[in-house]
Amino acid sequence: MGVAFVAHCMLNQNSKVGDGAHCAGVYSPVVDVLRANGWRIEQMPCPELAFAGLNRFWAVREQYDTAAFRGHCARLAAAVAGVIALRVGQGEDVVLIGVEGSPSMGVTITSSDPRRGGRPEWPEGSPELVSGEGIFVEELRRELNSRGIGFPRVAGETHAIPGHDEAAEQAAIESALEG
Amino acid sequence: MKRDERSFRVALVADRYVNPPPGGVDGIAAAVEAGWGVIQLPADDYPAEVAQRLLFEVAEQADEFNRHGYDLVLVGQRDGMAEALARVGIAVPDAITPESFVALKDFLGGRPSPQALRRFGPAAG
C-alpha cells in the first residue's frame, strides 16, 4: 500500500481534449485497481487544461514544447512534488499513473511529429507515438531530482495505444504497485 | 468539437470523500454512479504552503469548466477553497456535506442539465 499520484483525467474525463473522453467522469478501470490494492489516491492537475483550455486541439509534444508551457508544467510539478516529498518523508511508497501517448502525461510513451502544425488536419492512425515521457512528467522528474527524491515507479492508462486492452492495462498498474 | 462521453459535470471533492476512512462516504463511488468527474481537494493535514499551491491549481481548472458552462459543485469543505476560487473570479458553487452515500448520489443526480450539455446534445451511441 502507498500513495498513487494519478493523472487528472483518471478522476475527471471532462478534462480530456475534445472527442477524447472515454466515460462520463471517473475512469474506473484504473481507480478500481488502486482501491482494490488499498492505495491512497492523489490527483495531479491536468497540465493542458488550464494552459490551452477545454477547446484545445489534439497535439503532439512539439506543439507544447515551449518555454511558456514548460514554465506552466514546472509550476504544477513543484506543487505535486511538494506532496510527493511529504509522502516520501512519511515513509510511504509512491507510484505515478500517467497517460500513455500523451504529450504531457506520457510515462513511457509520448507523441512526436515535428511536422505537425497549421490547420489541424491529419489522417487517422498513431504514427506519432514514440518512447519517452510527456513534458509535465519530464518537469516532475526534474523537480524531484532537484529535491533529491527518486522518481516513482510508473504505469499508464493506455487508451491511445493501438491494441489497448483493459485487462492488460490493469495488470500493468498492479505490477507497478507491487514494485 | 465532436461530442464524446463526458458528462459536463465536475465536482470539487474534499479528500475525505476521495479517500474515505472506514465507514466514510465514498465520493468516488457516488460520482461513478451519478456520472460526474472529480477534482480532488488537498487533504486537510497538508501544510498550508503545499495546500495553497494545490488550491490555486484547482481554482484555475474550475474556472475553465465554469467558463464553458459545465456544472460545478462542491462536496465537503476545504479551508482556503473559497479564497482560491475568488482569486479567479468565481463564487463557491452549490455544495453538500453529505452524511451518506445516498444523500451524495441524490444530490449529484438531482442537478439541472449543464449549460454545456444543452449546447452539445446527448452523447452518440
Contacts between the chains, C-beta under 8 A, distances in Angstrom:
chain1	res1	chain2	res2	distance
A	8	B	39	7.7
A	8	B	61	7.7
A	11	B	18	7.6
A	11	B	28	7.3
A	11	B	31	7.9
A	11	B	37	6.7
A	11	B	38	4.2
A	11	B	39	7.4
A	11	B	40	6.4
A	12	B	10	6.2
A	12	B	37	3.4
A	12	B	38	5.6
A	12	B	39	6.0
A	13	B	5	6.8
A	13	B	6	5.5
A	13	B	37	6.0
A	14	B	6	4.7
A	14	B	7	6.6
A	14	B	8	6.5
A	14	B	9	7.3
A	14	B	10	5.4
A	14	B	37	4.2
A	14	B	65	6.8
A	14	B	70	6.3
A	15	B	37	7.2
A	15	B	61	7.2
A	16	B	4	7.2
A	16	B	6	6.8
A	18	B	1	3.8
A	18	B	2	6.4
A	18	B	4	6.9
A	19	B	1	6.9
A	19	B	2	4.3
A	19	B	4	5.0
A	20	B	4	6.3
A	21	B	4	4.2
A	21	B	5	4.7
A	21	B	6	3.8
A	22	B	4	7.9
A	22	B	5	5.9
A	23	B	5	5.2
A	24	B	5	6.2
A	24	B	6	6.6
A	24	B	7	3.8
A	24	B	9	7.6
A	24	B	35	3.7
A	24	B	36	7.1
A	24	B	37	7.3
A	25	B	6	7.6
A	25	B	7	5.4
A	25	B	9	6.8
A	25	B	10	7.6
A	25	B	31	5.6
A	25	B	32	7.3
A	25	B	35	6.0
A	25	B	36	4.7
A	25	B	37	3.5
A	25	B	38	6.6
A	26	B	28	5.9
A	26	B	31	5.3
A	26	B	32	4.9
A	26	B	36	7.7
A	26	B	37	6.8
A	26	B	38	6.1
A	28	B	32	5.9
A	31	B	28	6.2
A	35	B	28	7.7
A	40	B	19	5.1
A	41	B	18	5.9
A	41	B	19	6.0
A	41	B	28	7.8
A	41	B	40	7.3
A	42	B	40	7.3
A	43	B	18	7.5
A	43	B	38	7.4
A	43	B	39	7.1
A	43	B	40	4.1
A	45	B	54	7.8
A	45	B	57	4.2
A	45	B	58	7.6
A	45	B	61	6.4
A	46	B	61	6.6
A	49	B	61	5.4
A	49	B	64	5.8
A	50	B	57	7.1
A	50	B	60	4.3
A	50	B	61	5.4
A	50	B	63	8.0
A	50	B	64	6.0
A	53	B	64	5.9
A	54	B	64	5.8
A	54	B	65	7.3
A	54	B	68	5.0
A	55	B	1	6.4
A	55	B	68	7.7
A	76	B	57	6.3
A	78	B	53	7.1
A	79	B	50	7.6
A	79	B	53	3.9
A	79	B	54	5.5
A	79	B	56	7.8
A	79	B	57	5.9
A	82	B	49	7.3
A	82	B	50	4.4
A	82	B	53	6.4
A	83	B	42	7.8
A	83	B	46	7.1
A	83	B	50	6.1
A	83	B	54	7.3
A	86	B	46	6.9
A	86	B	47	7.5
A	86	B	50	6.4
